[in-house]
Amino acid sequence: MTEQTANLRETVRRRYAAAAVQVTEGGTACCGPAAIEVDENFGSALYAADERGALPAEAVAASLGCGNPTAVADLHEGERVLDLGSGGGIDVLLSARRVGATGKAYGLDMTEEMLALALANQKKAGVTNVEFLKGTIEAIPLPANSIDVVISNCVINLSTDKPAVFAETFRVLTQGGRIGISDVVADDALAPEQRAERGDYVGCIAGALSFTEYRAGLEAAGFTDIEIAATHSVADGMHSAIVRATKPITTTDRDDADGCCGVTACCTSTGQSEERSDTVTT
């Protein structure tokens, strides 16, 4: 990792750590937490009123996304869902309810403060089929072929290594698994320098891929059935977009999937599960 890349990642981490602290400290005030101010193109207003009303106020206040990936992904009972960059947990908690008791929702975040906030929100919501993991979206701490659906809400644009994110997402998905992502995407005519003129990196603008770049990145990772559709403008030539794609079914994937005995545990030579150590618990 170059020094510039490391600095960008640390800037992103500090920004969202501060956001988590702001919500946490606001939650101790008499009037409850105030939503983090961005603008009308980002945040909890992009969720339906009944969805917001069913969650802890802190989960809603910490929402910084550019869409509603839980609706985009069309989740079903019993599915295993992974949210990349889960923040305060709003999409994980909504996903957990959609997949029901036989399903499970995982949240992955690199920021300790956001993970602590998400765990507190999970406890308040009383949702049990949820697990939060600490890590980066470029190196997902889960076995291959273990997740049915990957979602993300305006986070992939923040990554400094998007090919790694696409490759890791493909790796953890089961055969036939799919992605349902909300992200910021730029018009093809905008050069990276022009995107940077429209907003900074931590503001989800400067690091955005173009429509063509996004599609090419997903194709390079192996995805098929790719759809990228703009939903609303977030800056001149920059859009919030819905991204869908599928991991194709192959014989190799089927054989690999049969060899794994769990999402947070993989089979050893004796057939016993070997627990991972990167799970965040209460």
Secondary structure as the mmCIF struct_conf table of DSSP 4:
data_model
#
loop_
_struct_conf.conf_type_id
_struct_conf.id
_struct_conf.beg_label_comp_id
_struct_conf.beg_label_asym_id
_struct_conf.beg_label_seq_id
_struct_conf.end_label_comp_id
_struct_conf.end_label_asym_id
_struct_conf.end_label_seq_id
HELX_RH_AL_P HELX_RH_AL_P1 GLU A 3 GLY A 26
TURN_TY1_P TURN_TY1_P1 GLY A 27 THR A 28
BEND BEND1 ALA A 29 ALA A 29
TURN_TY1_P TURN_TY1_P2 CYS A 30 CYS A 31
HELX_LH_PP_P HELX_LH_PP_P1 PRO A 33 GLU A 37
TURN_TY1_P TURN_TY1_P3 GLU A 40 ASN A 41
BEND BEND2 PHE A 42 GLY A 43
HELX_RH_3T_P HELX_RH_3T_P1 SER A 44 LEU A 46
BEND BEND3 TYR A 47 TYR A 47
HELX_RH_AL_P HELX_RH_AL_P2 ALA A 49 GLY A 53
TURN_TY1_P TURN_TY1_P4 ALA A 54 ALA A 54
BEND BEND4 LEU A 55 LEU A 55
HELX_RH_AL_P HELX_RH_AL_P3 ALA A 57 ALA A 61
TURN_TY1_P TURN_TY1_P5 ALA A 62 ALA A 62
BEND BEND5 CYS A 66 GLY A 67
HELX_RH_AL_P HELX_RH_AL_P4 PRO A 69 VAL A 72
TURN_TY1_P TURN_TY1_P6 ALA A 73 ASP A 74
TURN_TY1_P TURN_TY1_P7 GLU A 77 GLY A 78
STRN STRN1 ARG A 80 LEU A 84
TURN_TY1_P TURN_TY1_P8 GLY A 85 GLY A 85
TURN_TY1_P TURN_TY1_P9 GLY A 87 GLY A 88
BEND BEND6 GLY A 89 GLY A 89
HELX_RH_AL_P HELX_RH_AL_P5 ILE A 90 VAL A 99
TURN_TY1_P TURN_TY1_P10 ALA A 101 THR A 102
BEND BEND7 GLY A 103 GLY A 103
STRN STRN2 LYS A 104 ASP A 109
BEND BEND8 MET A 110 MET A 110
HELX_RH_AL_P HELX_RH_AL_P6 GLU A 112 ALA A 125
TURN_TY1_P TURN_TY1_P11 GLY A 126 GLY A 126
BEND BEND9 ASN A 129 ASN A 129
STRN STRN3 VAL A 130 LYS A 134
BEND BEND10 GLY A 135 GLY A 135
TURN_TY1_P TURN_TY1_P12 ILE A 137 GLU A 138
BEND BEND11 ALA A 139 ALA A 139
BEND BEND12 PRO A 141 LEU A 142
TURN_TY1_P TURN_TY1_P13 ALA A 144 ASN A 145
STRN STRN4 ILE A 147 ASN A 153
BEND BEND13 CYS A 154 CYS A 154
HELX_RH_3T_P HELX_RH_3T_P2 ILE A 156 LEU A 158
BEND BEND14 THR A 160 THR A 160
HELX_RH_AL_P HELX_RH_AL_P7 LYS A 162 VAL A 172
STRN STRN5 LEU A 173 ALA A 186
TURN_TY1_P TURN_TY1_P14 ASP A 188 ALA A 189
HELX_RH_AL_P HELX_RH_AL_P8 PRO A 192 GLU A 197
TURN_TY1_P TURN_TY1_P15 ARG A 198 ARG A 198
TURN_TY1_P TURN_TY1_P16 TYR A 201 CYS A 204
BEND BEND15 ILE A 205 ILE A 205
TURN_TY1_P TURN_TY1_P17 ALA A 206 GLY A 207
HELX_LH_PP_P HELX_LH_PP_P2 ALA A 208 ALA A 208
STRN STRN6 LEU A 209 SER A 210
HELX_RH_AL_P HELX_RH_AL_P9 PHE A 211 ALA A 221
TURN_TY1_P TURN_TY1_P18 GLY A 222 GLY A 222
STRN STRN7 THR A 224 ALA A 235
TURN_TY1_P TURN_TY1_P19 ASP A 236 GLY A 237
STRN STRN8 MET A 238 THR A 246
HELX_LH_PP_P HELX_LH_PP_P3 LYS A 247 ILE A 249
HELX_RH_AL_P HELX_RH_AL_P10 THR A 251 ASP A 258
TURN_TY1_P TURN_TY1_P20 GLY A 259 GLY A 259
BEND BEND16 VAL A 263 THR A 264
STRN STRN9 ALA A 265 CYS A 267
TURN_TY1_P TURN_TY1_P21 SER A 269 THR A 270
BEND BEND17 GLY A 271 GLY A 271
STRN STRN10 SER A 273 GLU A 275
BEND BEND18 SER A 277 SER A 277
STRN STRN11 THR A 279 VAL A 280
#
